[in-house]
Amino acid sequence: MLNKIKKKSASFTISGEPYGYGHLKRMIVLNSKLKKNKIHNHIIDISKLTINKIKKIDLEIYNLLFIDFSNNFFFKTKKFNFFLKYLSNYREKIFIFDSVEKDIIQILAKNKKNRFLICPYFLPKSKKLKTKKFNCFYGPNYFLFDKIYLNKRKSHKLKKIFLSCGGLDEYNYTYKIAKIIFSINTQVEIHATIGPMFKQININLIKLLKKNNRFYLYNSVKNPSKISQKCDLAIVSSGLTKYEMAASKVNLAVFSENSIHAKYNSSFAKSKLAYNLSNFDNNSFMKYKLDHLVNNYYDIFYKNYKFKKNLLKNNKFNVILNNAKSNNHPK
């Protein structure tokens, strides 16, 4: 029983369809960081629990909470509304990952002294201003990184591509992108990840591309930079992986699955950390953008564009860990 176990801290998160894998993955990385800092942590995936089971969780046995479930689909559920009320009487510190959304602000507004927003992204100006109303660790310097394997490839020719389309890849962009790239350049190698929530029907389709191409697949990769370090270019969807790739200093191109994701990715696109492939929900446009990327690789990354790559240099996530261990709050 969850309420019988004494824990120092708890991390509440979500995973699976339609939420993806990013939230849970970040909490797994956080768990290892907390362990090194002698904070015993318990990860609780509330998307897998009924409301009755959530009621049995005794929050008072934890003197520190982390929350990572900012998702529009989850915000519409009864489970979210119940958990929001359940948190209202908790008086200890709560650290909440993600952007400045109205549903998250509801949690921050109560007991502001002990509520902290961790927003490790690039944001539009309007949202930047909102972060100043709360205890907020804002900006990519506060991104929670696992170990980053730096890319040291010196070749200016495009020979190897790393491809990652998230933990779910609902629309099978792994297959679509790889197929298009092989039609453009039959000699290129593609190293692609198969996420833990890929549908088997999509995996079967992806594997068909292995037959006549230099196509290498990796299942449920814990650290994508370990693979991308051996590649010339990384093509990733607009989730958390793009920050890991930018930190690894690999040449990076980022696509969005649809117009909503493209909107959320707009501030990152302006950061000059990656080449923006934009919205891929139109197949003709996707083919056009990939064709331009592959055939103009040298010009994009070594002639016409200068992308910044310094995310690791000033990482300050330890500031958050120190605050979590202390009884104080930021000035």
N, C-alpha and C positions, 0 to 999 in steps of 0.2 A: 504494500500500500504506500502511495506517495507521501501521505501525511505522517507516516511512522518513521521516515528516514530523516535524520538530522543532516541538513546541508548548510554550507556557508552561503551559497548563492544558487540561484536557479535562472535558466535561460528559457524563455518561452518563445516558440517559433512555429512555423508552418512548413509543409512540404507536399509534394505530389501535385497532381492535376487539380485545378488549373494554376497552382501557385508557383510551380517550378521547384528548383533545388537550391537556388542561391541563398535563401534565408537560412536553411538548415546547414548548408556548407559553412556559412560565416560563423554560425554558432559552434560548429565543430572546431574551427580554427581558434575561436575565442576560448573554448574550453581548454585547449592546450596552453594558451597564453596564461590563463588564470591558474592553471596547475603549476606552471613555473613560478608564479607569484604567490604560491601557497594559499590560493583561494579555491576551496573545493566547490565544484559546480555540478549541477544536475540539469541536463538538457531535457526539456519537456515539449514534445511536438503536440500542441493542443488541437491541431487539425485532425489528429488521429483519435481524439478523445470525445466522448459525449459530454453534454453539459452536466449530467449527473456525476460523471467522473471528475470533471473540473471542480465541482463543488467539494469534492473530497480532498482537494489539495489545500493544505494548511499553509498559507503564505507566511504566517507569523514565525515559522521555524527557519525562514530564510531572512538574513539581515541585509540582503542585496539581491536585486533582480535586474535581469537584462531582457529586453523585449526586441524581437526582430520578426514582425509579421505585417509590415506595411504593404498591403496589397488590396487593390480596389475590389477584387472578388471577395476577399475575406471580410472587408469592411461592411459588406452587405449581408453578412450572415448573422443569425441570432446568437451564435457562439461568440462573435466579436462583441456584440452589445452586452451580453452577459458578462464576459470577462472584463469589459471596461468598468462595469459597476462593481465587480468583484475586487478590482484594483483600488477603487476609490478610498477605501479605509486603510490601505497600506501606508505606513508612515516612514519606512526606511527608504534608502536610495533606490531609484529606478533609472536605469540607463536605456534609452530607446533609440534603436538604430533606424535611420532612414530620413526621408525628406520632410519638408515642412508642409504637411497635408492637414486639412481641418480635422480629420479623425484622430491624428496623432496629437494635435494641439489640445484636444479634449483631455488627454492623459497628462500633458505638460502643465495645463492650467491649474490643476489641483496640487496643492502642496509644492509650489514652485521651488522652494528651497532645496528639496530632495529629488527633483525631477531634472534629468539631463538628456538633451537631444544630441545624438552622435550623427552628424550629417556630413559624411566624408566625400561629398560630390561637388561638382561645379553646378551652381544654381543661377537662374536669372535674377536680375537685380531686385525684383519685387519680393522674391522668397528670401534673398539675402537679408533684407530689412527685417523680415519676420523673425529670423534667427536671433536678432538682438533683444527680443522680448523675453527670451528664456536663457537658462544655463545651456549654452550650446557649444559643442566642439565642431566647428564648421570648416569644411574644405578638405581636399584630398590628402592633406598632410596628416589627417586623422584616420585615413583608411586602414582597415585591419588586414594586413598582409600575412599570408603564410610565408614560408621561406621562398625567396625569389631567386631563380637561376638566371643570371644575366646572359643576354644574347651577345655572343662575341663573333658572330659571322662577319667576315670581311669581304665576301664576294658581292659584287655589284650586279650580278646576274641572278635572275629569279629561277632557282632550281628546286627549292623545297618550300612548301607552304604548310603552315599549321592552320587547321580549321576547327573551330569550336562554336557550336550553335546552342549552347546551354545544356541544362540537365534534362530538359523535356523535349525540346525541338518539335513542337506539336505539328508544324507544317512541313517537316522533313526538309529543311533547308540544307542539311548536311548532304543529302542526295542531290538536290537541285543545283547547289553551288559547285560541288565536285564534278558533276556531269558537264556543266557548262565550261568549267576550266579545262577539263580534259579535251573538250571539243575545240578549245582555243589553242592549247599546247599539250600535245600527247607525251612530251618528254618530262614534264614537270612531275615532281613527287608531291603527294598530298598526305599529310599525317593528321587524321581526324579523330576526335573523341566521340565515343558513344556514351551518352549520359545515362545515369541510373534509372531514368524514367522514360526512356525511349520506348515506343511501341514496337513490338516484335515485327509487325508487318513492315514498319519503316526500316528496321535493322536489316531485314531480308532484302529489301530493295537496295539499300546502301551497299551491302556485300556483293551485289551483282557487278558493281563497278570495279571490284578487285580483279576480275577475270583478265581484262586486257589493259590494265593501267597500273601505274606505280602508286598504289593506294594502300595505306597502312592505317589500321584501326586500333584504338586503345579504349578499353572498357573502364567506365567509372573512374576517370583520372582524378586523383586527389590534388595534384599540383601540376597544372597545365604548363607552367613555365619550364618544367623539367623536360618537356617535349619540344616546346617552342624554341628553346635555346639552340637547337640544332637546325632551325629553319631560317630562311631569309625573310619571310613574310608571315604575319599572323592575320587571318581573317576571322573575326569573332562577332557574335551578336552583341547588342547594346545592353548587356547585363553587367554584373560585377567583374567578369573576367577581363573586360577591356582595361580596367585599372591595373590588374595584375600584369597584363601584357605591356601596358605603357611603362610600368615600373621595371620590367625586364629588359627594356631598351630594344626590343625587336621592332622592325618596321611593321606598322600596324594599320589595318583597315577595318572599319567598324560599319556594320549594316544594322538596320532596324527592321523588325518583322512586319510592322504596320505603321500607320500614321500616328497612332497614340504613342508607340515606343519612340518614333522619330521626334515627337514633341519633347518627350522626357530626355532624349539624347542631345537635344539642340545645344545646351550649354557645354557639354563635353565636346561636341563637334567644333565649337568656337575656341576650344582650349589649345588647338594646334598640337595635340598629342597624337593625333591619328588622321589618316585619310578617311574622309566621310563618304561612305558608299550610299548613304541615305536610305530611303524606304524601299524594301524589296517585295512589297505585296503585288507588284506588277511584274510579271515574268519577262516581258520585253525590255523593260527598264533595267531589271536585274542583269540580263544578258549584256546589255549595252555598257553598264557600269563595270562589270567584271572584265569584259573585253578591253575596255579602256585601261583598267588597272593592270592587267597582265601584259598588254602590249606596250604600255608606257611606264612600266615599273621603274626603270632607271631615272627617267625624267621626274617622276613624282617624288621619289625619295632621295635622289642624289643631285638633282639639277634645279628643278623649279621650286621645290618646297623644303623648308627647314622645320622639322617637327621637334618640339621640346621633349626631352626625356629625362626628367629629374625627380620623379615622384618619390623615390626612396630617400633622396638626400636629406630631406627635412621632415621625415616621418615622426609624428609626435604621439603615436598611440599609447606609448608608455605614460604620458601625462594622464590619460584616462584611467589606466590601471592603477596609478598612484592615487588618484582621486577615489577610486573604488575602494582601495584599502584604508583610506583615511576616514576620519569622522567630520572632515571639513567639506566645504563646497567652494567652487571657484569664486574669486572676488569679482 
